[in-house]
Amino acid sequence: MSGWCRPAEALNLIDAVPTTRGVPVTGRWAASVGGRRAVRQNRRVPVHLITDPDDERIADYRALTDVELRTRWEPPHGLFIAEGELVLRRALRAGYPVRSYLVDAKRVDQLADLDTGDAPIYAATPDVLQQATGFHVHRGVLASFRRRPQPPAAEVLAAARRVVILEDVNNHTNLGAIFRAVAGLGVDAVLLSPTCADPLYRRSVRVSMGEVFAVPYAKLDPWPDALAEVRAAGFTVLAMTPAPDAVPIQHLDAGQRARAALLLGAEGAGLTRAAMDASDVRVVIPMRRGVDSLNVAAATAVACWELGRDDPL
Ligand SMILES: C[S@@+](CC[C@H](N)C(=O)[O-])C[C@H]1O[C@@H](n2cnc3c(N)ncnc32)[C@H](O)[C@@H]1O
């Protein structure tokens, strides 16, 4: 086969291929449509059919719904899982190296234009995918990526004008929503206390729509002493609190807004006294109707928008 082919053709297995219930047992995955991608047109990547959910080749994808197990296992093993085509493409664009792909065999052609490098592509039926991962993989596409070393906080701060700092935000959904808001609303980086959740956990990645790959982040350790490092870098640390006696965010002066570090706490407990004491100003987003606080991701979005509202777009 030469020349480029349409994605559907790309999966037309080039060799005579035996199938199991309509699924190719082995195949070739050729490249895509026209333009620059045609350069890779002759690259053909084997697609390996997985029929046993316990197959060791897909060990990276085991028990994906067991949050405790996964959060203990993924970071020390230097990997994370991306789910869905859009998120996976964002991770690739951000330069994360792929370990493998695991896809619904019916959807392999969705990724036919990717330069998959040396990473193996595994395909399985929805049943096998579900048994292996523990959930119905309705997006049909998973990939396992290698983590990269996190930059030191000093490096992230040096490149930023405005940052968000999170204390003990250990809910993956909130964390993902925060990264998405930060990316969209003009904040340059996120700094995390040591007890925050992992931004590269599958749910954070998905809720962030892949923005965890675009926004630099680092750990602030020791906590809260390292907040002194943030202030030394020229930032004003704004402790976000629903307390009605704090400064309303819209009343911050130009000096306080110029190089702002928005510090937010967890659902329930909010910011610790020690973190508040290590900040410069306590700041509130005024609320109505007796509501006592906003969700931390909602508060982050409002505060980011308020601080960036005069930025040129
Ligand atoms: C659900 S709230 C925690 C509520 C906790 N009872 C408290 O008093 O902080 C989670 C975080 O969102 C931020 N937050 C929520 N509502 C806010 C508001 N109206 N103004 C400023 N920050 C707010 C704070 O940083 C808070 O620590």
The ligand as an SDF file (V2000), in Angstrom:
LIG
                    3D

 27 29  0  0  0  0  0  0  0  0999 V2000
  -16.2220   25.5340   50.3530 C   0  0  0  0  0  0  0  0  0  0  0  0
  -15.0700   26.7500   50.7460 S   0  0  0  0  0  0  0  0  0  0  0  0
  -14.6620   26.3540   52.4100 C   0  0  0  0  0  0  0  0  0  0  0  0
  -15.6650   26.8620   53.3530 C   0  0  0  0  0  0  0  0  0  0  0  0
  -15.1120   26.9310   54.7630 C   0  0  0  0  0  0  0  0  0  0  0  0
  -16.1900   26.6750   55.6630 N   0  0  0  0  0  0  0  0  0  0  0  0
  -14.4890   28.3030   55.0100 C   0  0  0  0  0  0  0  0  0  0  0  0
  -14.9700   28.9960   55.8760 O   0  0  0  0  0  0  0  0  0  0  0  0
  -13.5340   28.6570   54.3400 O   0  0  0  0  0  0  0  0  0  0  0  0
  -13.6060   26.3020   49.9030 C   0  0  0  0  0  0  0  0  0  0  0  0
  -12.6800   27.4400   49.5970 C   0  0  0  0  0  0  0  0  0  0  0  0
  -13.2460   28.2520   48.5790 O   0  0  0  0  0  0  0  0  0  0  0  0
  -12.8960   29.6070   48.7800 C   0  0  0  0  0  0  0  0  0  0  0  0
  -14.1440   30.3650   48.8920 N   0  0  0  0  0  0  0  0  0  0  0  0
  -15.4050   29.8730   48.9090 C   0  0  0  0  0  0  0  0  0  0  0  0
  -16.2970   30.8460   48.9600 N   0  0  0  0  0  0  0  0  0  0  0  0
  -15.6130   32.0120   48.9610 C   0  0  0  0  0  0  0  0  0  0  0  0
  -15.9760   33.3880   48.9780 C   0  0  0  0  0  0  0  0  0  0  0  0
  -17.2390   33.7530   48.9930 N   0  0  0  0  0  0  0  0  0  0  0  0
  -15.0010   34.3060   48.9660 N   0  0  0  0  0  0  0  0  0  0  0  0
  -13.7030   33.9480   48.9200 C   0  0  0  0  0  0  0  0  0  0  0  0
  -13.2900   32.6600   48.8950 N   0  0  0  0  0  0  0  0  0  0  0  0
  -14.2290   31.7050   48.9140 C   0  0  0  0  0  0  0  0  0  0  0  0
  -12.0310   29.6620   50.0230 C   0  0  0  0  0  0  0  0  0  0  0  0
  -10.6870   29.7040   49.6590 O   0  0  0  0  0  0  0  0  0  0  0  0
  -12.3670   28.3800   50.7360 C   0  0  0  0  0  0  0  0  0  0  0  0
  -11.2940   27.9300   51.5320 O   0  0  0  0  0  0  0  0  0  0  0  0
  1  2  1  0
  2  3  1  0
  2 10  1  0
  3  4  1  0
  4  5  1  0
  5  6  1  0
  5  7  1  0
  7  8  2  0
  7  9  1  0
 10 11  1  0
 11 12  1  0
 11 26  1  0
 12 13  1  0
 13 14  1  0
 13 24  1  0
 14 15  1  0
 14 23  1  0
 15 16  2  0
 16 17  1  0
 17 18  1  0
 17 23  2  0
 18 19  1  0
 18 20  2  0
 20 21  1  0
 21 22  2  0
 22 23  1  0
 24 25  1  0
 24 26  1  0
 26 27  1  0
M  CHG  2   2   1   9  -1
M  END
$$$$
